[in-house]
Every structure is written in structure tokens, then in C-alpha cells.
Amino acid sequence: MFEFFLGLVLLGILAGLLSGFFGIGSGVILVPAYVFLFNLLDLPPEIIPILATGTSMTTMAITIPMAAYIHFKNNNVELEIVKKMFWMAFAMTLLGRYVALFIESSTLQIIIAVSLILAALQIAFDFSPKSKNLHKSSLELIFVAGLLGLVTSFVGIGGGILMVPYFLYKGLDPHKAIGTSSLMGFALAVSGALGALMFAPIASKNIEFFVGSAFVPAVIITGLSSIYFARLGANLSAKTDSRYLKLAFSILIIIAALRVFYITFV
């Protein structure tokens, strides 16, 4: 029991640091950790992915707010962009949690892995469009928000791992890209958590400690453990040189992509 508790606390610390420093929801580590946990608990293997992503989204609803607040306090959030993206992202994430009950995830995992590799290449080689004015791209922002909402709800990530590269591609400073992504991640996580609590596979109805598709002990222990470290990560991010931020983020998403490929094919 102590090992179970300690493992979730350590997971929360790492999730908080990643969330704050990179402006992501930290689902890239939460989902595989929860898959491992639910296998240890001997849950039905066919429902483990939906339970892992649901628990991840619900945990992020606790992890992200502190990081988002610190980024906002440090003046690293483009509120006009958030206003244009927030509600579409919220609605599509909620819809995605319902649709996720009925889809096969392997094809989507391949698409996500390829997207992550492309995002890493974009950051590494700094490809940028001719027009970088995001504030004039309302329709584009709404479309991207909806797409990210669907994708993140399917795979249980906070969206920042794809959102930050998009913001960088469109010309935002790395600190602004991370801060804006963090606040948008809050919208995705809250909506995803709501969907996780509302929608669950029938096979999970009689499993103890689950509300919807969220494992409550993991959400509470991991989520609460992450709060202080999310704040610490956000403050460290604000003090880090932009070049190092971009390099570190590109390494992170390459690792995430390799993890998805490994899960899919191995």
C-alpha cells in the first residue's frame, strides 16, 4: 500500500514539473503510468486505455491550474488567443470523451506519433509561415482548437505537446507559447475530466473507486502532489533562455512520439 502511495506521489511531482515547465498537461507520462497501474490491479485489458486516459484527464484538471496561473502572473499568456480557442476546445474535448468509447486507438496513436515527430522537426529547424499574425487568424484558431480538443480527449494528453509547436510555428515567443498553451490546457483538462466522469465503459461500472472512467485515489494523490511542483516548473520556465526551452521541448516530444510508436507496435 505504501509503495502504491509513494509511486503516485512521485508521479505527481514529475507531472507537476513537466506541466509547469513546458506548458503541457503531462498526459505523456500520466497515461502510460496509469496503464501500468491498472495492469497491476488486474483490470480488464480491453477497458484499460479508456480508464487510463480518463484518469489522466481528471488528474490534469488539478495539475494544470497552478501552472497556468503562474504563467499568467508572469505575463506569458496571450489572452486574445485563448478567448478565440477556449470554447471550441472545451466543447470538442467533451465530445471526444464520448466518441472515445467507440473507437480503436491504434490508428490514432500512429497519427499522433507522426504529428509529434513533425512538431519536433518544426521546433528544431524553426519552420515558420509567411504570415505569423495569430490575432487575425480567428477561423484557423477555432479550427485548431476543435481538432486539438478531439485529439487530446482520445489519447488523454493535455494538448500542450501539440499546441506549443503550433504557437511557435505561428511566431509566438517560446515563453508566450508555453504560457498560452498552459491556460488552454486548463480548458482541455476540465472538459476532459467532465467527460471522463460522465462517460465510462459498461465493464467499469462495478469496479471499486472509479467514478466514470476516473480512478479517484490516483486522481487525488497524484493531483495534489503535483500542485507545488507545477508552480515551481512554471517559474523555472520563465527564467530559462528561449533557445534552451525550444531544445528541451523538442527532445520531450521526440521521446513522447517514440513512446507512442513503442506502445502501438511492440
NUNUNU-915443 format. One record per atom (N, C-alpha, C): residue in one letter; x, y, z. Coordinates in steps of 0.2 Angstrom, whole numbers, padded with zeros to 4 digits, always signed. Example, Ala and Ser with C-alpha at 12.3 -4.5 7.8 and 13.67 -1.06 7.14 Angstrom:
! residues 2
a+0066-0028+0039/a+0062-0022+0039/a+0066-0016+0039/s+0064-0011+0035/s+0068-0005+0036/s+0064+0000+0039/
//
This chain:
! residues 266
m+0004-0006+0000/m+0000+0000+0000/m+0004+0006+0000/f+0010+0006+0004/f+0014+0012+0004/f+0018+0013-0002/e+0020+0008-0006/e+0023+0008-0012/e+0018+0011-0017/f+0012+0009-0017/f+0007+0012-0021/f+0006+0020-0020/f+0006+0022-0014/f+0005+0029-0012/f+0011+0033-0014/l+0017+0030-0013/l+0024+0033-0015/l+0024+0034-0022/g+0022+0029-0026/g+0023+0029-0033/g+0019+0035-0036/l+0012+0036-0033/l+0008+0041-0036/l+0010+0048-0034/v+0013+0048-0028/v+0016+0055-0026/v+0022+0057-0031/l+0027+0052-0032/l+0032+0054-0037/l+0030+0055-0044/l+0024+0052-0046/l+0021+0053-0052/l+0019+0060-0052/g+0015+0062-0047/g+0013+0069-0046/g+0018+0074-0047/i+0024+0073-0043/i+0029+0078-0043/i+0032+0079-0050/l+0033+0073-0054/l+0035+0074-0061/l+0030+0077-0065/a+0024+0075-0065/a+0019+0078-0069/a+0018+0086-0068/g+0019+0088-0061/g+0019+0095-0060/g+0024+0099-0063/l+0030+0096-0062/l+0036+0099-0065/l+0035+0100-0073/l+0033+0095-0076/l+0033+0095-0084/l+0027+0099-0086/s+0022+0099-0082/s+0016+0104-0084/s+0018+0111-0083/g+0021+0113-0078/g+0023+0120-0077/g+0029+0122-0081/f+0034+0118-0082/f+0040+0120-0086/f+0038+0120-0094/f+0034+0115-0096/f+0033+0115-0104/f+0026+0117-0106/g+0022+0119-0101/g+0015+0121-0103/g+0011+0116-0106/i+0012+0109-0104/i+0008+0104-0106/i+0004+0101-0100/g+0000+0096-0102/g-0004+0093-0096/g-0001+0088-0093/s+0005+0085-0096/s+0009+0080-0093/s+0005+0073-0094/g+0000+0072-0099/g-0003+0066-0100/g+0002+0061-0103/v+0008+0064-0106/v+0013+0059-0109/v+0016+0055-0104/i+0016+0057-0098/i+0018+0052-0093/i+0013+0049-0089/l+0007+0053-0088/l+0002+0050-0084/l-0002+0044-0087/v-0003+0044-0094/v-0006+0039-0097/v-0003+0032-0096/p+0004+0032-0098/p+0007+0026-0098/p+0008+0023-0091/a+0009+0028-0086/a+0009+0026-0079/a+0003+0023-0076/y-0003+0026-0079/y-0009+0023-0077/y-0011+0016-0080/v-0009+0016-0086/v-0009+0009-0090/v-0005+0004-0086/f+0001+0006-0083/f+0005+0001-0079/f+0001-0001-0073/l-0002+0004-0070/l-0005+0004-0063/l-0011-0001-0064/f-0015+0000-0069/f-0021-0004-0070/f-0020-0011-0072/n-0014-0012-0075/n-0012-0019-0077/n-0010-0022-0070/l-0007-0019-0066/l-0005-0022-0059/l-0012-0023-0055/l-0017-0019-0056/l-0023-0020-0052/l-0027-0025-0056/d-0025-0028-0061/d-0028-0034-0065/d-0035-0032-0067/l-0036-0025-0070/l-0042-0023-0073/l-0043-0026-0080/p-0049-0027-0082/p-0050-0030-0089/p-0046-0026-0094/p-0042-0029-0098/p-0037-0026-0103/p-0040-0022-0108/e-0046-0024-0110/e-0050-0020-0115/e-0052-0013-0113/i-0053-0012-0107/i-0055-0005-0105/i-0050-0001-0102/i-0044-0004-0101/i-0038+0000-0098/i-0036+0006-0101/p-0036+0006-0108/p-0034+0013-0112/p-0039+0018-0110/i-0046+0017-0110/i-0051+0022-0109/i-0050+0024-0102/l-0049+0020-0097/l-0048+0021-0090/l-0042+0025-0089/a-0037+0024-0092/a-0030+0027-0091/a-0031+0034-0094/t-0034+0035-0099/t-0035+0042-0102/t-0039+0046-0098/g-0045+0043-0096/g-0050+0047-0092/g-0047+0049-0085/t-0043+0044-0082/t-0039+0046-0076/t-0034+0052-0077/s-0031+0051-0082/s-0026+0056-0084/s-0029+0063-0085/m-0034+0063-0089/m-0038+0070-0090/m-0040+0073-0083/t-0043+0069-0079/t-0045+0071-0072/t-0040+0073-0068/t-0034+0070-0068/t-0028+0072-0064/t-0026+0079-0066/m-0026+0080-0073/m-0023+0086-0076/m-0028+0092-0074/a-0034+0091-0072/a-0038+0096-0070/a-0036+0099-0064/i-0032+0095-0060/i-0029+0098-0053/i-0022+0100-0055/t-0018+0097-0059/t-0011+0099-0060/t-0011+0106-0064/i-0015+0107-0069/i-0013+0112-0073/i-0015+0119-0070/p-0020+0120-0066/p-0022+0127-0064/p-0017+0131-0061/m-0013+0128-0057/m-0007+0132-0053/m-0002+0134-0059/a+0000+0130-0063/a+0005+0131-0068/a+0002+0137-0073/a-0004+0136-0075/a-0007+0142-0079/a-0007+0148-0075/y-0009+0148-0069/y-0009+0154-0065/y-0002+0158-0065/i+0003+0154-0064/i+0010+0157-0063/i+0012+0159-0070/h+0010+0156-0075/h+0012+0159-0082/h+0008+0165-0083/f+0002+0165-0081/f-0002+0172-0082/f+0001+0177-0078/k+0003+0176-0072/k+0006+0181-0067/k+0012+0183-0070/n+0016+0179-0074/n+0022+0181-0077/n+0022+0184-0083/n+0015+0186-0085/n+0014+0189-0091/n+0016+0185-0098/n+0015+0179-0097/n+0017+0175-0103/n+0011+0171-0106/v+0005+0174-0106/v-0001+0172-0109/v-0004+0177-0114/e-0006+0175-0120/e-0009+0179-0125/e-0017+0178-0124/l-0020+0182-0120/l-0027+0181-0118/l-0032+0181-0124/e-0030+0185-0129/e-0034+0186-0135/e-0035+0179-0139/i-0029+0176-0139/i-0029+0169-0142/i-0033+0164-0138/v-0032+0164-0132/v-0036+0160-0128/v-0043+0161-0128/k-0046+0167-0129/k-0053+0169-0129/k-0056+0166-0136/k-0052+0166-0141/k-0054+0163-0148/k-0054+0155-0148/m-0050+0152-0144/m-0050+0145-0144/m-0053+0141-0139/f-0054+0145-0133/f-0057+0141-0127/f-0063+0137-0128/w-0068+0140-0130/w-0075+0136-0130/w-0075+0131-0135/m-0072+0132-0141/m-0072+0126-0146/m-0068+0120-0143/a-0062+0122-0140/a-0058+0117-0137/a-0062+0113-0132/f-0065+0117-0127/f-0069+0114-0122/f-0075+0109-0125/a-0078+0111-0130/a-0084+0108-0132/a-0082+0101-0136/m-0076+0102-0140/m-0074+0096-0144/m-0070+0091-0139/t-0067+0093-0134/t-0064+0088-0129/t-0070+0084-0126/l-0075+0088-0124/l-0081+0084-0121/l-0084+0079-0125/l-0085+0081-0132/l-0087+0076-0137/l-0083+0071-0138/g-0076+0072-0138/g-0071+0067-0139/g-0071+0062-0134/r-0072+0063-0128/r-0073+0058-0122/r-0078+0053-0124/y-0084+0056-0126/y-0089+0051-0128/y-0087+0047-0134/v-0085+0050-0139/v-0083+0046-0145/v-0078+0041-0144/a-0073+0043-0139/a-0068+0038-0137/a-0070+0031-0135/l-0076+0031-0133/l-0079+0024-0130/l-0080+0019-0136/f-0080+0022-0142/f-0082+0018-0148/f-0076+0017-0153/i-0071+0020-0152/i-0065+0020-0157/i-0060+0015-0155/e-0056+0013-0161/e-0050+0009-0160/e-0044+0014-0160/s-0040+0013-0155/s-0035+0019-0154/s-0028+0018-0158/s-0027+0012-0161/s-0020+0011-0163/s-0019+0016-0169/t-0024+0017-0174/t-0023+0021-0180/t-0022+0028-0177/l-0026+0030-0172/l-0025+0037-0170/l-0018+0038-0166/q-0016+0033-0163/q-0009+0033-0160/q-0003+0034-0165/i-0004+0031-0171/i+0001+0032-0176/i+0001+0039-0179/i-0005+0042-0179/i-0006+0049-0182/i-0003+0053-0177/i-0004+0052-0170/i-0001+0057-0165/i+0006+0056-0165/a+0009+0050-0166/a+0016+0049-0166/a+0019+0053-0172/v+0016+0053-0178/v+0019+0056-0183/v+0018+0064-0182/s+0013+0066-0179/s+0012+0073-0178/s+0017+0076-0173/l+0019+0072-0168/l+0024+0074-0163/l+0031+0074-0167/i+0032+0069-0171/i+0039+0070-0174/i+0039+0076-0179/l+0034+0078-0182/l+0034+0084-0187/l+0034+0090-0182/a+0031+0090-0176/a+0032+0095-0172/a+0039+0096-0169/a+0042+0091-0168/a+0049+0091-0166/a+0054+0094-0171/l+0052+0092-0177/l+0056+0095-0183/l+0055+0102-0184/q+0049+0104-0183/q+0047+0111-0184/q+0051+0115-0179/i+0051+0113-0173/i+0055+0117-0167/i+0062+0117-0169/a+0065+0111-0170/a+0072+0110-0171/a+0075+0115-0177/f+0071+0115-0183/f+0073+0119-0189/f+0069+0125-0190/d+0065+0127-0185/d+0062+0133-0185/d+0058+0135-0191/f+0054+0130-0194/f+0050+0132-0200/f+0044+0137-0198/s+0043+0142-0202/s+0038+0147-0200/s+0034+0149-0206/p+0028+0151-0206/p+0024+0153-0211/p+0026+0160-0213/k+0024+0162-0219/k+0025+0169-0221/k+0021+0174-0216/s+0015+0172-0215/s+0010+0176-0210/s+0010+0173-0203/k+0013+0177-0198/k+0013+0175-0192/k+0008+0178-0187/n+0003+0182-0189/n-0001+0186-0185/n-0007+0181-0183/l-0006+0178-0177/l-0011+0174-0175/l-0018+0177-0173/h-0017+0184-0171/h-0023+0188-0169/h-0028+0189-0175/k-0026+0188-0181/k-0030+0189-0186/k-0033+0182-0189/s-0031+0177-0186/s-0032+0170-0189/s-0038+0167-0185/s-0044+0171-0184/s-0049+0168-0179/s-0051+0161-0181/l-0053+0160-0188/l-0056+0154-0190/l-0051+0148-0189/e-0044+0150-0191/e-0039+0145-0190/e-0038+0143-0183/l-0039+0148-0178/l-0038+0146-0171/l-0044+0142-0169/i-0050+0143-0171/i-0056+0140-0169/i-0055+0132-0172/f-0053+0132-0178/f-0052+0125-0181/f-0047+0121-0177/v-0041+0124-0176/v-0036+0121-0172/v-0038+0119-0165/a-0042+0123-0162/a-0044+0122-0155/a-0049+0116-0155/g-0053+0115-0160/g-0058+0109-0161/g-0054+0103-0162/l-0049+0103-0167/l-0045+0097-0168/l-0041+0095-0162/l-0038+0100-0159/l-0034+0098-0153/l-0038+0095-0147/g-0044+0098-0147/g-0049+0095-0142/g-0051+0088-0143/l-0052+0086-0149/l-0054+0079-0151/l-0048+0075-0150/v-0042+0077-0152/v-0036+0073-0151/v-0034+0071-0144/t-0034+0077-0140/t-0032+0076-0133/t-0037+0072-0129/s-0043+0072-0131/s-0048+0068-0127/s-0047+0061-0129/f-0045+0059-0135/f-0044+0052-0137/f-0038+0049-0133/v-0033+0053-0133/v-0027+0050-0130/v-0025+0052-0123/g-0029+0056-0120/g-0028+0058-0113/g-0022+0063-0112/i-0020+0067-0116/i-0015+0072-0115/i-0018+0078-0115/g-0014+0083-0112/g-0017+0090-0111/g-0017+0094-0117/g-0014+0092-0122/g-0014+0096-0129/g-0008+0101-0130/g-0004+0102-0124/g+0001+0107-0125/g+0007+0104-0129/i+0008+0097-0129/i+0013+0094-0133/i+0012+0095-0140/l+0006+0097-0143/l+0005+0099-0150/l+0004+0106-0150/m+0001+0109-0145/m-0001+0116-0145/m+0005+0121-0145/v+0010+0119-0141/v+0016+0123-0141/v+0020+0124-0148/p+0021+0118-0151/p+0024+0118-0158/p+0020+0123-0163/y+0013+0122-0162/y+0009+0126-0167/y+0010+0134-0165/f+0010+0136-0159/f+0011+0143-0157/f+0018+0145-0159/l+0023+0141-0158/l+0030+0143-0161/l+0030+0143-0168/y+0026+0139-0172/y+0026+0139-0179/y+0023+0146-0181/k+0018+0148-0178/k+0015+0154-0179/k+0018+0161-0177/g+0024+0160-0174/g+0028+0165-0172/g+0028+0168-0165/l+0025+0164-0160/l+0025+0166-0153/l+0031+0165-0150/d+0034+0169-0146/d+0040+0168-0142/d+0039+0162-0138/p+0044+0158-0137/p+0043+0152-0133/p+0040+0152-0126/h+0042+0158-0122/h+0038+0159-0116/h+0031+0160-0117/k+0029+0164-0122/k+0022+0165-0123/k+0018+0159-0125/a+0022+0155-0130/a+0019+0149-0132/a+0017+0144-0127/i+0022+0143-0122/i+0021+0139-0116/i+0016+0141-0112/g+0016+0148-0110/g+0011+0150-0106/g+0004+0150-0108/t+0003+0152-0115/t-0004+0152-0118/t-0006+0144-0118/s-0002+0140-0120/s-0003+0133-0120/s-0006+0130-0114/s-0002+0133-0108/s-0004+0130-0102/s-0011+0132-0100/l-0013+0139-0101/l-0020+0141-0100/l-0025+0137-0104/m-0023+0136-0111/m-0028+0132-0115/m-0028+0125-0112/g-0023+0122-0110/g-0023+0116-0107/g-0028+0115-0101/f-0029+0120-0098/f-0034+0120-0092/f-0041+0119-0095/a-0043+0122-0101/a-0049+0121-0104/a-0050+0114-0106/l-0045+0111-0109/l-0045+0104-0111/l-0045+0099-0106/a-0042+0101-0100/a-0042+0096-0095/a-0048+0096-0091/v-0051+0102-0090/v-0058+0102-0086/v-0063+0099-0090/s-0063+0100-0097/s-0068+0097-0101/s-0067+0090-0101/g-0061+0088-0102/g-0059+0080-0102/g-0061+0077-0096/a-0060+0080-0090/a-0062+0077-0084/a-0069+0077-0083/l-0073+0082-0085/l-0080+0081-0085/l-0083+0075-0089/g-0080+0075-0095/g-0081+0069-0100/g-0080+0062-0097/a-0074+0062-0093/a-0072+0056-0090/a-0076+0054-0084/l-0079+0059-0081/l-0083+0057-0075/l-0090+0055-0078/m-0092+0058-0084/m-0099+0057-0086/m-0099+0050-0090/f-0094+0049-0094/f-0094+0043-0099/f-0089+0038-0097/a-0091+0032-0097/a-0087+0026-0095/a-0089+0020-0098/p-0085+0015-0100/p-0087+0008-0102/p-0091+0005-0097/i-0096+0001-0099/i-0100-0003-0095/i-0096-0008-0090/a-0091-0010-0093/a-0087-0015-0089/a-0084-0012-0083/s-0083-0005-0082/s-0080-0002-0077/s-0085+0000-0071/k-0092-0001-0072/k-0097+0001-0068/k-0096-0002-0061/n-0094-0008-0060/n-0094-0011-0054/n-0087-0012-0051/i-0082-0008-0054/i-0075-0008-0051/i-0075-0003-0046/e-0072-0005-0040/e-0071+0000-0034/e-0067+0006-0036/f-0069+0012-0033/f-0065+0018-0033/f-0065+0022-0040/f-0069+0019-0044/f-0070+0023-0051/f-0076+0027-0051/v-0075+0033-0053/v-0081+0037-0054/v-0081+0039-0062/g-0086+0036-0066/g-0085+0036-0073/g-0079+0032-0075/s-0074+0035-0079/s-0068+0032-0081/s-0062+0035-0077/a-0063+0038-0071/a-0058+0041-0067/a-0057+0037-0061/f-0050+0035-0059/f-0049+0031-0053/f-0047+0036-0048/v-0052+0037-0043/v-0052+0043-0039/v-0045+0043-0034/p-0043+0037-0031/p-0037+0038-0027/p-0031+0041-0031/a-0030+0038-0037/a-0024+0041-0041/a-0025+0048-0043/v-0031+0050-0045/v-0033+0057-0046/v-0031+0062-0040/i-0033+0060-0034/i-0032+0064-0028/i-0025+0064-0026/i-0021+0058-0026/i-0014+0058-0023/i-0010+0061-0028/t-0010+0059-0035/t-0006+0062-0040/t-0007+0070-0041/g-0014+0071-0041/g-0016+0078-0042/g-0013+0083-0037/l-0014+0081-0031/l-0012+0086-0025/l-0005+0086-0025/s-0001+0080-0026/s+0006+0080-0026/s+0009+0085-0031/s+0005+0086-0037/s+0008+0090-0042/s+0008+0097-0041/i+0004+0100-0037/i+0002+0107-0037/i+0008+0111-0036/y+0012+0110-0030/y+0018+0114-0029/y+0023+0114-0034/f+0024+0108-0037/f+0029+0107-0042/f+0027+0110-0049/a+0020+0111-0050/a+0018+0114-0056/a+0020+0121-0056/r+0019+0124-0050/r+0021+0131-0049/r+0029+0132-0049/l+0033+0127-0047/l+0040+0128-0047/l+0042+0127-0054/g+0039+0123-0058/g+0041+0122-0065/g+0039+0128-0069/a+0033+0131-0068/a+0032+0137-0072/a+0037+0143-0070/n+0039+0144-0064/n+0043+0149-0063/n+0050+0147-0066/l+0052+0141-0066/l+0059+0139-0069/l+0058+0141-0076/s+0053+0139-0079/s+0052+0140-0087/s+0053+0148-0088/a+0050+0152-0084/a+0050+0159-0085/a+0057+0162-0085/k+0062+0158-0081/k+0069+0161-0081/k+0073+0157-0085/t+0071+0153-0090/t+0075+0149-0094/t+0076+0152-0101/d+0082+0152-0104/d+0083+0155-0110/d+0078+0152-0115/s+0076+0156-0120/s+0071+0153-0125/s+0074+0148-0129/r+0080+0148-0131/r+0084+0143-0135/r+0084+0136-0132/y+0085+0136-0125/y+0085+0130-0121/y+0078+0127-0120/l+0073+0132-0120/l+0067+0129-0119/l+0065+0126-0126/k+0066+0128-0131/k+0064+0125-0138/k+0068+0119-0139/l+0074+0118-0137/l+0078+0112-0137/l+0075+0107-0133/a+0074+0109-0126/a+0071+0104-0122/a+0064+0101-0124/f+0060+0106-0126/f+0054+0104-0128/f+0054+0099-0134/s+0058+0100-0139/s+0059+0096-0145/s+0061+0089-0143/i+0066+0088-0138/i+0068+0082-0135/i+0062+0078-0132/l+0058+0082-0128/l+0052+0079-0125/l+0047+0076-0129/i+0046+0080-0135/i+0041+0077-0139/i+0043+0071-0144/i+0050+0071-0145/i+0053+0065-0148/i+0052+0059-0144/i+0053+0060-0138/i+0053+0054-0133/i+0045+0052-0133/a+0041+0057-0132/a+0034+0055-0132/a+0032+0051-0138/a+0034+0054-0144/a+0032+0050-0151/a+0035+0043-0151/l+0041+0042-0148/l+0044+0036-0148/l+0040+0031-0143/r+0038+0034-0138/r+0034+0030-0133/r+0027+0028-0137/v+0024+0032-0141/v+0018+0030-0144/v+0019+0025-0149/f+0025+0025-0153/f+0026+0020-0158/f+0028+0013-0154/y+0031+0014-0148/y+0033+0008-0145/y+0026+0004-0142/i+0022+0008-0139/i+0015+0005-0137/i+0011+0002-0143/t+0011+0006-0148/t+0007+0003-0154/t+0010-0003-0157/f+0017-0004-0158/f+0020-0009-0162/f+0023-0014-0158/v+0025-0013-0152/v+0029-0018-0148/v+0024-0022-0143/
//
